[in-house]
Amino acid sequence: MYSTILLPIDDGGDADGVIDRTLEFARRFDATVHVLSVVETGAEPVGLDQQARDELRGRAEKRGRQATARVQERAAELDVETTRAVREGTPHELVLEYAENEGVDLIVMGTRTRDGPSVGLGSTTERVVARADRPVIAVRLENDTPGVDEISYDRVVIPTDGSDAAERAAERGLEFAEACGASVYVPYVVDTTSYDLEETSRSMVGLLKQGGQNAVEGVAEDARERGLSVKTDVLRGVPDEELLEYADGLEGDLIAMGTRGRGGATGDLLGSTTDRVLRRAHCPVLTVR
């Protein structure tokens, strides 16, 4: 499923959970992990001469080498094969370029998220998620994540709006659930920010619900064909809030979503919803274009 995983990393001290998640994925899928550190160019303070700039970059490169070496040492303890690299340039561009050149199957990145509607993902992760042509798993940067041997995936949440992007994400989510032996939960949210359901006719409300039922049943049928336990739900409300509450209520271990979606009468704008879920989700989020 995933034979090559890319882990971009900096020299921060809050990435242990992301590292452990990545190494657990690697063990589960017998994958090689490419550990990449990017020395960002053009980020030096204004007014420095070239010698000072070179010195700062040299220090940053050294920290990058040390950070990737620490991951490699940790991986060796778990019998996970790794390769490491340090590059100079614009972080998100180099991550995408490296993934393309090395034929990477999956990218795992940390998100500096907190509860609240206006908190950013971190510009590098956000840009990679938006532009990557391969799956990206965003993992919340926390210090209280379980160790590699304690990580499990028992409940995979696969929201859908019936769009092509949602179907592609569902395929990846189901593959993941199948590999982990997880139960699958498929919610659809009738977006009350687009429709005033108090003012909408009963027939229209019925059509919206039926559209949602059709969407979730399509994913559920695929799950059953794979022998997976599956539960579907048609919800109503603000999509990202409903999905986050749904996943938290289940104690979901992974959410799989498309980064583009459909708007209008049949469902919510899954693209913008995915962005909001990424910013606030407590569990890892698998995104697919």
SENU-404556 format. One record per residue (C-alpha): residue in three letters; x negated, y, z negated. Coordinates in nm, 4 decimals. Layout:
+---------+----------+----------+----------+
! residuo !       c1 !       c2 !       c3 !
+---------+----------+----------+----------+
!     Ala !        X !        Y !        Z !
...
+---------+----------+----------+----------+
REM end
This chain:
+---------+----------+----------+----------+
! residuo !       c1 !       c2 !       c3 !
+---------+----------+----------+----------+
!     Met !   0.0000 !   0.0000 !   0.0000 !
!     Tyr !  -0.2731 !   0.2418 !  -0.1055 !
!     Ser !  -0.6289 !   0.1335 !  -0.0359 !
!     Thr !  -0.7923 !   0.4764 !  -0.0692 !
!     Ile !  -0.6984 !   0.7383 !  -0.3293 !
!     Leu !  -0.8351 !   1.0930 !  -0.3403 !
!     Leu !  -0.8776 !   1.2579 !  -0.6805 !
!     Pro !  -0.9753 !   1.6267 !  -0.6563 !
!     Ile !  -1.1146 !   1.7368 !  -0.9907 !
!     Asp !  -1.2634 !   2.0402 !  -1.1574 !
!     Asp !  -1.4800 !   2.0617 !  -1.4686 !
!     Gly !  -1.1895 !   2.1416 !  -1.7000 !
!     Gly !  -1.1344 !   1.9345 !  -2.0102 !
!     Asp !  -0.7615 !   1.8720 !  -1.9722 !
!     Ala !  -0.7684 !   1.6284 !  -1.6797 !
!     Asp !  -0.8076 !   1.3008 !  -1.8731 !
!     Gly !  -0.4445 !   1.2073 !  -1.8139 !
!     Val !  -0.4744 !   1.2678 !  -1.4394 !
!     Ile !  -0.7942 !   1.0644 !  -1.4260 !
!     Asp !  -0.6394 !   0.7742 !  -1.6186 !
!     Arg !  -0.3285 !   0.7781 !  -1.3987 !
!     Thr !  -0.5459 !   0.7682 !  -1.0881 !
!     Leu !  -0.7597 !   0.4836 !  -1.2179 !
!     Glu !  -0.4461 !   0.2914 !  -1.3143 !
!     Phe !  -0.3104 !   0.3379 !  -0.9606 !
!     Ala !  -0.6434 !   0.2161 !  -0.8254 !
!     Arg !  -0.6376 !  -0.0972 !  -1.0390 !
!     Arg !  -0.2746 !  -0.1659 !  -0.9524 !
!     Phe !  -0.3284 !  -0.1302 !  -0.5771 !
!     Asp !  -0.6910 !  -0.2499 !  -0.5637 !
!     Ala !  -0.7877 !   0.0875 !  -0.4186 !
!     Thr !  -1.1108 !   0.2839 !  -0.3941 !
!     Val !  -1.1037 !   0.6272 !  -0.5586 !
!     His !  -1.2744 !   0.9203 !  -0.3879 !
!     Val !  -1.3593 !   1.1782 !  -0.6552 !
!     Leu !  -1.3963 !   1.5248 !  -0.5043 !
!     Ser !  -1.5172 !   1.8442 !  -0.6667 !
!     Val !  -1.4899 !   2.1698 !  -0.4735 !
!     Val !  -1.7113 !   2.4676 !  -0.5482 !
!     Glu !  -1.4906 !   2.7578 !  -0.4481 !
!     Thr !  -1.6705 !   3.0099 !  -0.2312 !
!     Gly !  -1.5776 !   3.3764 !  -0.2372 !
!     Ala !  -1.4683 !   3.3610 !  -0.6003 !
!     Glu !  -1.7782 !   3.5276 !  -0.7444 !
!     Pro !  -1.7436 !   3.8648 !  -0.9195 !
!     Val !  -1.7723 !   4.1678 !  -0.6929 !
!     Gly !  -2.1061 !   4.3481 !  -0.6935 !
!     Leu !  -2.3386 !   4.0525 !  -0.7391 !
!     Asp !  -2.6472 !   4.0272 !  -0.5219 !
!     Gln !  -2.7150 !   3.7132 !  -0.3211 !
!     Gln !  -2.9536 !   3.5674 !  -0.5771 !
!     Ala !  -2.6938 !   3.5954 !  -0.8517 !
!     Arg !  -2.4266 !   3.4437 !  -0.6242 !
!     Asp !  -2.6539 !   3.1518 !  -0.5406 !
!     Glu !  -2.7244 !   3.0959 !  -0.9083 !
!     Leu !  -2.3544 !   3.0896 !  -0.9951 !
!     Arg !  -2.2801 !   2.8482 !  -0.7136 !
!     Gly !  -2.5699 !   2.6290 !  -0.8203 !
!     Arg !  -2.4300 !   2.6087 !  -1.1717 !
!     Ala !  -2.0809 !   2.5339 !  -1.0393 !
!     Glu !  -2.2183 !   2.2602 !  -0.8162 !
!     Lys !  -2.4007 !   2.1057 !  -1.1107 !
!     Arg !  -2.0814 !   2.1061 !  -1.3186 !
!     Gly !  -1.9008 !   1.9449 !  -1.0261 !
!     Arg !  -2.1595 !   1.6694 !  -1.0023 !
!     Gln !  -2.1356 !   1.6092 !  -1.3752 !
!     Ala !  -1.7538 !   1.5996 !  -1.3650 !
!     Thr !  -1.7447 !   1.3497 !  -1.0778 !
!     Ala !  -2.0130 !   1.1386 !  -1.2459 !
!     Arg !  -1.8030 !   1.1173 !  -1.5635 !
!     Val !  -1.5087 !   0.9884 !  -1.3616 !
!     Gln !  -1.7316 !   0.7374 !  -1.1856 !
!     Glu !  -1.8603 !   0.6096 !  -1.5192 !
!     Arg !  -1.5069 !   0.5726 !  -1.6519 !
!     Ala !  -1.4026 !   0.3912 !  -1.3344 !
!     Ala !  -1.6942 !   0.1500 !  -1.3612 !
!     Glu !  -1.5729 !   0.0481 !  -1.7077 !
!     Leu !  -1.2441 !  -0.0531 !  -1.5450 !
!     Asp !  -1.4037 !  -0.2225 !  -1.2430 !
!     Val !  -1.2626 !   0.0422 !  -1.0091 !
!     Glu !  -1.4702 !   0.1214 !  -0.7033 !
!     Thr !  -1.5431 !   0.4916 !  -0.6514 !
!     Thr !  -1.7262 !   0.7313 !  -0.4295 !
!     Arg !  -1.7893 !   1.0932 !  -0.5196 !
!     Ala !  -1.8551 !   1.4161 !  -0.3358 !
!     Val !  -1.9118 !   1.7853 !  -0.4047 !
!     Arg !  -1.8189 !   2.0378 !  -0.1368 !
!     Glu !  -1.8226 !   2.4165 !  -0.1017 !
!     Gly !  -1.5320 !   2.6131 !   0.0406 !
!     Thr !  -1.1637 !   2.6866 !  -0.0113 !
!     Pro !  -1.0252 !   2.4143 !  -0.2417 !
!     His !  -0.6944 !   2.3252 !  -0.0764 !
!     Glu !  -0.8456 !   2.3343 !   0.2717 !
!     Leu !  -1.1284 !   2.1023 !   0.1719 !
!     Val !  -0.8935 !   1.8623 !  -0.0058 !
!     Leu !  -0.6778 !   1.8332 !   0.3066 !
!     Glu !  -0.9823 !   1.8105 !   0.5348 !
!     Tyr !  -1.1439 !   1.5419 !   0.3199 !
!     Ala !  -0.8218 !   1.3404 !   0.3095 !
!     Glu !  -0.7964 !   1.3526 !   0.6870 !
!     Asn !  -1.1611 !   1.2696 !   0.7561 !
!     Glu !  -1.1713 !   0.9798 !   0.5106 !
!     Gly !  -0.8304 !   0.8366 !   0.6024 !
!     Val !  -0.7042 !   0.8725 !   0.2460 !
!     Asp !  -0.3698 !   0.7013 !   0.1713 !
!     Leu !  -0.2756 !   0.8953 !  -0.1431 !
!     Ile !  -0.3799 !   1.2185 !  -0.3164 !
!     Val !  -0.3445 !   1.2551 !  -0.6938 !
!     Met !  -0.3644 !   1.6052 !  -0.8434 !
!     Gly !  -0.2996 !   1.7749 !  -1.1738 !
!     Thr !  -0.0355 !   2.0424 !  -1.2303 !
!     Arg !  -0.0667 !   2.3090 !  -1.4952 !
!     Thr !   0.3023 !   2.3083 !  -1.5765 !
!     Arg !   0.5046 !   2.4163 !  -1.8750 !
!     Asp !   0.8748 !   2.4304 !  -1.9408 !
!     Gly !   1.0211 !   2.7423 !  -1.7853 !
!     Pro !   1.1456 !   2.8499 !  -1.4446 !
!     Ser !   0.8655 !   3.0843 !  -1.3438 !
!     Val !   0.5550 !   2.8809 !  -1.4143 !
!     Gly !   0.3264 !   2.8008 !  -1.1194 !
!     Leu !   0.1867 !   2.4612 !  -1.0278 !
!     Gly !  -0.1620 !   2.5832 !  -0.9722 !
!     Ser !  -0.2271 !   2.7280 !  -0.6294 !
!     Thr !  -0.4452 !   2.4429 !  -0.5008 !
!     Thr !  -0.1978 !   2.1681 !  -0.5904 !
!     Glu !   0.0945 !   2.3705 !  -0.4583 !
!     Arg !  -0.0756 !   2.4267 !  -0.1218 !
!     Val !  -0.1823 !   2.0644 !  -0.0886 !
!     Val !   0.1690 !   1.9371 !  -0.1696 !
!     Ala !   0.3177 !   2.1744 !   0.0868 !
!     Arg !   0.0762 !   2.0858 !   0.3676 !
!     Ala !  -0.0409 !   1.7281 !   0.3166 !
!     Asp !   0.0651 !   1.4772 !   0.5804 !
!     Arg !   0.0287 !   1.1923 !   0.3305 !
!     Pro !   0.1840 !   1.1252 !  -0.0114 !
!     Val !   0.0730 !   1.3368 !  -0.3059 !
!     Ile !   0.1330 !   1.2482 !  -0.6706 !
!     Ala !   0.1348 !   1.5498 !  -0.8994 !
!     Val !   0.0549 !   1.4673 !  -1.2621 !
!     Arg !   0.1119 !   1.7069 !  -1.5472 !
!     Leu !  -0.2112 !   1.8092 !  -1.7193 !
!     Glu !  -0.1666 !   1.6989 !  -2.0780 !
!     Asn !  -0.3867 !   1.5698 !  -2.3547 !
!     Asp !  -0.1323 !   1.3241 !  -2.4957 !
!     Thr !  -0.0927 !   1.0960 !  -2.1942 !
!     Pro !  -0.1372 !   0.7210 !  -2.2566 !
!     Gly !  -0.4591 !   0.5433 !  -2.1764 !
!     Val !  -0.4964 !   0.3346 !  -1.8610 !
!     Asp !  -0.3860 !   0.0110 !  -2.0284 !
!     Glu !  -0.0754 !   0.1736 !  -2.1781 !
!     Ile !   0.0560 !   0.3260 !  -1.8543 !
!     Ser !   0.3633 !   0.1556 !  -1.7109 !
!     Tyr !   0.6229 !   0.2278 !  -1.4431 !
!     Asp !   0.9547 !   0.0736 !  -1.5399 !
!     Arg !   1.1974 !   0.3392 !  -1.4099 !
!     Val !   1.1511 !   0.5153 !  -1.0754 !
!     Val !   1.3869 !   0.8032 !  -0.9934 !
!     Ile !   1.4522 !   0.8659 !  -0.6227 !
!     Pro !   1.6713 !   1.1741 !  -0.5646 !
!     Thr !   1.8246 !   1.2030 !  -0.2197 !
!     Asp !   2.0180 !   1.4501 !  -0.0092 !
!     Gly !   2.0447 !   1.2245 !   0.2937 !
!     Ser !   1.7801 !   1.4158 !   0.4917 !
!     Asp !   1.4974 !   1.2592 !   0.6912 !
!     Ala !   1.2414 !   1.3827 !   0.4371 !
!     Ala !   1.4417 !   1.2279 !   0.1532 !
!     Glu !   1.4544 !   0.8984 !   0.3429 !
!     Arg !   1.0769 !   0.9017 !   0.3898 !
!     Ala !   1.0288 !   0.9732 !   0.0194 !
!     Ala !   1.2745 !   0.6960 !  -0.0680 !
!     Glu !   1.0729 !   0.4494 !   0.1380 !
!     Arg !   0.7573 !   0.5385 !  -0.0545 !
!     Gly !   0.9411 !   0.5387 !  -0.3866 !
!     Leu !   1.0886 !   0.1953 !  -0.3206 !
!     Glu !   0.7503 !   0.0588 !  -0.2179 !
!     Phe !   0.6096 !   0.1909 !  -0.5438 !
!     Ala !   0.8957 !   0.0433 !  -0.7481 !
!     Glu !   0.8543 !  -0.2903 !  -0.5740 !
!     Ala !   0.4816 !  -0.2972 !  -0.6486 !
!     Cys !   0.5475 !  -0.2160 !  -1.0159 !
!     Gly !   0.8611 !  -0.4265 !  -1.0643 !
!     Ala !   1.0476 !  -0.1118 !  -1.1670 !
!     Ser !   1.4184 !  -0.0392 !  -1.1779 !
!     Val !   1.5375 !   0.2296 !  -0.9357 !
!     Tyr !   1.7718 !   0.5204 !  -1.0089 !
!     Val !   1.9132 !   0.7187 !  -0.7178 !
!     Pro !   2.0872 !   1.0506 !  -0.7950 !
!     Tyr !   2.2504 !   1.2969 !  -0.5578 !
!     Val !   2.3492 !   1.6440 !  -0.6776 !
!     Val !   2.6442 !   1.8364 !  -0.5370 !
!     Asp !   2.4989 !   2.1860 !  -0.5564 !
!     Thr !   2.7316 !   2.4168 !  -0.7512 !
!     Thr !   2.5121 !   2.7138 !  -0.6630 !
!     Ser !   2.6234 !   2.6719 !  -0.3006 !
!     Tyr !   2.9850 !   2.5802 !  -0.3688 !
!     Asp !   3.2291 !   2.7238 !  -0.6189 !
!     Leu !   3.3971 !   2.3947 !  -0.6931 !
!     Glu !   3.6721 !   2.5664 !  -0.8884 !
!     Glu !   3.7697 !   2.7483 !  -0.5683 !
!     Thr !   3.6985 !   2.4632 !  -0.3270 !
!     Ser !   3.9896 !   2.2509 !  -0.2073 !
!     Arg !   4.0274 !   1.8990 !  -0.3420 !
!     Ser !   3.9728 !   1.7579 !   0.0038 !
!     Met !   3.6425 !   1.9427 !   0.0404 !
!     Val !   3.5284 !   1.8324 !  -0.3039 !
!     Gly !   3.6135 !   1.4779 !  -0.2021 !
!     Leu !   3.4077 !   1.5120 !   0.1143 !
!     Leu !   3.1088 !   1.6441 !  -0.0811 !
!     Lys !   3.1255 !   1.3553 !  -0.3249 !
!     Gln !   3.1668 !   1.1037 !  -0.0430 !
!     Gly !   2.8660 !   1.2491 !   0.1365 !
!     Gly !   2.6658 !   1.2051 !  -0.1811 !
!     Gln !   2.7909 !   0.8510 !  -0.2269 !
!     Asn !   2.6916 !   0.7626 !   0.1278 !
!     Ala !   2.3443 !   0.9070 !   0.0752 !
!     Val !   2.2722 !   0.7200 !  -0.2479 !
!     Glu !   2.4201 !   0.3963 !  -0.1169 !
!     Gly !   2.1830 !   0.4006 !   0.1796 !
!     Val !   1.8840 !   0.4044 !  -0.0578 !
!     Ala !   2.0494 !   0.1534 !  -0.2915 !
!     Glu !   2.1045 !  -0.0942 !  -0.0103 !
!     Asp !   1.7357 !  -0.0814 !   0.0795 !
!     Ala !   1.6462 !  -0.1312 !  -0.2886 !
!     Arg !   1.8703 !  -0.4387 !  -0.3150 !
!     Glu !   1.7140 !  -0.5874 !  -0.0027 !
!     Arg !   1.3811 !  -0.5633 !  -0.1838 !
!     Gly !   1.5255 !  -0.7417 !  -0.4864 !
!     Leu !   1.5145 !  -0.4299 !  -0.7046 !
!     Ser !   1.7591 !  -0.3363 !  -0.9778 !
!     Val !   1.9273 !  -0.0102 !  -0.8735 !
!     Lys !   2.1759 !   0.2390 !  -1.0171 !
!     Thr !   2.3275 !   0.5322 !  -0.8273 !
!     Asp !   2.4843 !   0.8541 !  -0.9522 !
!     Val !   2.6550 !   1.1508 !  -0.7887 !
!     Leu !   2.6101 !   1.4567 !  -1.0085 !
!     Arg !   2.7154 !   1.8179 !  -0.9812 !
!     Gly !   2.5344 !   2.1291 !  -1.0981 !
!     Val !   2.2096 !   2.3147 !  -1.0316 !
!     Pro !   2.0017 !   2.0505 !  -0.8490 !
!     Asp !   1.6627 !   2.0877 !  -1.0185 !
!     Glu !   1.8172 !   2.1194 !  -1.3656 !
!     Glu !   2.0365 !   1.8150 !  -1.3124 !
!     Leu !   1.7497 !   1.6059 !  -1.1763 !
!     Leu !   1.5129 !   1.6993 !  -1.4582 !
!     Glu !   1.7772 !   1.6239 !  -1.7202 !
!     Tyr !   1.8585 !   1.2969 !  -1.5433 !
!     Ala !   1.4944 !   1.1848 !  -1.5299 !
!     Asp !   1.4296 !   1.2875 !  -1.8904 !
!     Gly !   1.7436 !   1.1091 !  -2.0089 !
!     Leu !   1.6259 !   0.7878 !  -1.8454 !
!     Glu !   1.2692 !   0.8396 !  -1.9653 !
!     Gly !   1.1758 !   0.8058 !  -1.6000 !
!     Asp !   0.8172 !   0.7119 !  -1.5228 !
!     Leu !   0.7990 !   0.8543 !  -1.1701 !
!     Ile !   1.0104 !   1.0786 !  -0.9461 !
!     Ala !   0.9811 !   1.0378 !  -0.5668 !
!     Met !   1.1016 !   1.3331 !  -0.3576 !
!     Gly !   1.0730 !   1.4833 !  -0.0118 !
!     Thr !   0.9175 !   1.8267 !   0.0295 !
!     Arg !   1.1654 !   1.9243 !   0.2973 !
!     Gly !   1.5412 !   1.8807 !   0.2838 !
!     Arg !   1.8735 !   1.9767 !   0.4238 !
!     Gly !   2.1016 !   2.2567 !   0.3110 !
!     Gly !   2.4678 !   2.3129 !   0.3708 !
!     Ala !   2.7772 !   2.1053 !   0.3224 !
!     Thr !   2.6141 !   1.7671 !   0.2600 !
!     Gly !   2.3637 !   1.8416 !  -0.0115 !
!     Asp !   2.1117 !   2.0663 !  -0.1783 !
!     Leu !   1.7972 !   2.2172 !  -0.0340 !
!     Leu !   1.5697 !   1.9369 !  -0.1465 !
!     Gly !   1.2588 !   2.1281 !  -0.0446 !
!     Ser !   1.3102 !   2.4131 !  -0.2893 !
!     Thr !   1.4469 !   2.1713 !  -0.5465 !
!     Thr !   1.1294 !   1.9644 !  -0.5220 !
!     Asp !   0.9234 !   2.2755 !  -0.5867 !
!     Arg !   1.1169 !   2.3470 !  -0.9063 !
!     Val !   1.1042 !   1.9865 !  -1.0220 !
!     Leu !   0.7277 !   1.9779 !  -0.9678 !
!     Arg !   0.6865 !   2.2835 !  -1.1871 !
!     Arg !   0.8697 !   2.1339 !  -1.4835 !
!     Ala !   0.8692 !   1.7544 !  -1.4647 !
!     His !   0.7124 !   1.5667 !  -1.7534 !
!     Cys !   0.6487 !   1.2501 !  -1.5506 !
!     Pro !   0.4426 !   1.2189 !  -1.2305 !
!     Val !   0.6134 !   1.3315 !  -0.9094 !
!     Leu !   0.5440 !   1.1571 !  -0.5786 !
!     Thr !   0.6014 !   1.3941 !  -0.2878 !
!     Val !   0.6353 !   1.3080 !   0.0796 !
!     Arg !   0.6749 !   1.5422 !   0.3773 !
+---------+----------+----------+----------+
REM end
